[in-house]
């Protein structure tokens, strides 16, 4: 065995071997350490982004669900004045398109059928209503100003105590009623809630509504309501409505996944198929965001000159407020996807999309209310207490349902480069065809409600959608899930009849691309 | 130096502590890397990768040994991996000689200074160089070297014997030349 003296000497000398490294070494080391910090922060960023998106989606859904759209207002006021007058809010002839569609109905206090005569109510632009013809001003200036948010309301006032003696006065004694164009769907029905104390209530309020036709479309009118029947509105709402089944094409679904990228999809460029679905809430709004400046309220609101009538109204009034709330919506379908590049893919799909909105009518007594809401994120209501205590309110609900068959086309872009948790942003358009519908509409012209299957609904819809999806992979099967919103670019219904309505959907979307188990 | 506190500061990603740790060990570790490579550039590359590994795995240091020794092992492993990855060293790392070569009992006095000796070591073929450094300087056994280099123990012994004999011969020649030059001087 050799003496390791040599090794010891070498080891000792090599221990002393030192050099001064160049500055570049530490620079590169420190840079690498910094990049490591950035990489550590990167997941935090994306997780935060995802959490924020989910939170935003949840907030949107919450707003959708809690949004109260005060579509219309009907107020019927009873007055002891023997010379009862009914004031119909009338459209301003100078106010624009709405005036042209406005119809005015006057009802004879003697129980005659509803006539199509126009009342002599002065236009808003005139700013004055003859006292003999206009009984009560229901809104004040503040309400007028607040009404510029595109709200539609129907105001009907009828002084109680109308007697046959009043029949002699055509304009003043006849209970007049006006259907006001509203963004809401259900204001007019409350018109029928004329108080029993008014003799004129024996007249079928919507006698002519049953034969009404709008733009060549035959409207299925609800049964005429008797003014004497206090439960007319309830009967209207509880009436069995024909189910509207609309099929909606779903939102575009799937997108490229990182796994696909790893398999060089950009080279193969093969189509992939998968399933998509989603659930959330839908509503029908005039606009997606923001309030619409509208002069519709001026058609309804009486000028300040009639405030004297308001003060003279001693009897409590009834208010019927119609609200359109968000309701459940879901979609299911299939899709095919083809990658265009490493991070971009195009998707074609076929979805069945169910939309629904809940219409809620609240009957209040002793209050005069003005409500305004036409946009998704705007809802305002004003109420002034009546002299007498208000009776308990009653609520009636109806669900409008649409079934659409959708053909979505979308592009999906992978935002990050993470192979584990890819994040996709998706945007696209979809053409949808209404398959079935069960809808209760409010005719803003006549102030009546009617059921409609597919009559006034625009059967073909064009929608825009966007989604932020997180990609996950389980044993070869890729899953994408995230919030999605979709807005109808085309009007849901005939704007001349129901006002502008666009479908809005917000929910959680998922897409599944089955893969081979590895 | 309080290595314990220094490591803790580095784990808190204290930049000054990291720089302090680097400055303290970089010179010696570059010497280690220098012995395994053929150029200073390669040595600095190994040093850079080694320190990146040090900071990346510093949380695994349990203070059960010398911090310098722990860093040194990382540098050695990084250097070996560097040799394996680098094509310039790969061909020379092929060990086909499995015949045993008796280790020379010649233990000449190493009269060379540190850098001259390091230069001679670096003149060895890469395979010899690595095994000589691992066994003679780092103190690894041939079994350990076999595992590190991916060769069997016998090959390691054989290669080391050749490297040692070659280096001793060079040292003798180098010393003779220096002695001659010394005598020649007036």
HADDOCK unambig.tbl for C-alpha pairs under 7 A between the chains (distance, minus, plus):
assign (segid A and resid 2 and name CA) (segid B and resid 105 and name CA) 4.82 0.50 0.50
assign (segid A and resid 5 and name CA) (segid B and resid 107 and name CA) 6.47 0.50 0.50
assign (segid A and resid 6 and name CA) (segid B and resid 107 and name CA) 5.26 0.50 0.50
assign (segid A and resid 6 and name CA) (segid B and resid 108 and name CA) 6.74 0.50 0.50
assign (segid A and resid 7 and name CA) (segid B and resid 136 and name CA) 5.06 0.50 0.50
assign (segid A and resid 7 and name CA) (segid B and resid 137 and name CA) 6.90 0.50 0.50
assign (segid A and resid 9 and name CA) (segid B and resid 110 and name CA) 6.86 0.50 0.50
assign (segid A and resid 10 and name CA) (segid B and resid 137 and name CA) 6.68 0.50 0.50
assign (segid A and resid 11 and name CA) (segid B and resid 136 and name CA) 6.55 0.50 0.50
assign (segid A and resid 11 and name CA) (segid B and resid 137 and name CA) 4.55 0.50 0.50
assign (segid A and resid 13 and name CA) (segid B and resid 114 and name CA) 5.18 0.50 0.50
assign (segid A and resid 14 and name CA) (segid B and resid 114 and name CA) 6.25 0.50 0.50
assign (segid A and resid 16 and name CA) (segid B and resid 114 and name CA) 6.87 0.50 0.50
assign (segid A and resid 17 and name CA) (segid B and resid 28 and name CA) 6.45 0.50 0.50
assign (segid A and resid 17 and name CA) (segid B and resid 31 and name CA) 5.17 0.50 0.50
assign (segid A and resid 17 and name CA) (segid B and resid 114 and name CA) 6.13 0.50 0.50
assign (segid A and resid 17 and name CA) (segid B and resid 115 and name CA) 6.75 0.50 0.50
assign (segid A and resid 18 and name CA) (segid B and resid 27 and name CA) 4.91 0.50 0.50
assign (segid A and resid 18 and name CA) (segid B and resid 28 and name CA) 4.57 0.50 0.50
assign (segid A and resid 18 and name CA) (segid B and resid 30 and name CA) 6.52 0.50 0.50
assign (segid A and resid 18 and name CA) (segid B and resid 31 and name CA) 4.74 0.50 0.50
assign (segid A and resid 19 and name CA) (segid B and resid 27 and name CA) 4.82 0.50 0.50
assign (segid A and resid 19 and name CA) (segid B and resid 28 and name CA) 6.72 0.50 0.50
assign (segid A and resid 19 and name CA) (segid B and resid 30 and name CA) 5.98 0.50 0.50
assign (segid A and resid 19 and name CA) (segid B and resid 31 and name CA) 5.87 0.50 0.50
assign (segid A and resid 20 and name CA) (segid B and resid 27 and name CA) 5.19 0.50 0.50
assign (segid A and resid 21 and name CA) (segid B and resid 26 and name CA) 6.93 0.50 0.50
assign (segid A and resid 21 and name CA) (segid B and resid 27 and name CA) 6.48 0.50 0.50
assign (segid A and resid 21 and name CA) (segid B and resid 30 and name CA) 6.80 0.50 0.50
assign (segid A and resid 21 and name CA) (segid B and resid 44 and name CA) 6.84 0.50 0.50
assign (segid A and resid 25 and name CA) (segid B and resid 44 and name CA) 6.64 0.50 0.50
assign (segid A and resid 25 and name CA) (segid B and resid 48 and name CA) 5.55 0.50 0.50
assign (segid A and resid 29 and name CA) (segid B and resid 48 and name CA) 6.03 0.50 0.50
assign (segid A and resid 29 and name CA) (segid B and resid 51 and name CA) 6.88 0.50 0.50
assign (segid A and resid 29 and name CA) (segid B and resid 52 and name CA) 5.86 0.50 0.50
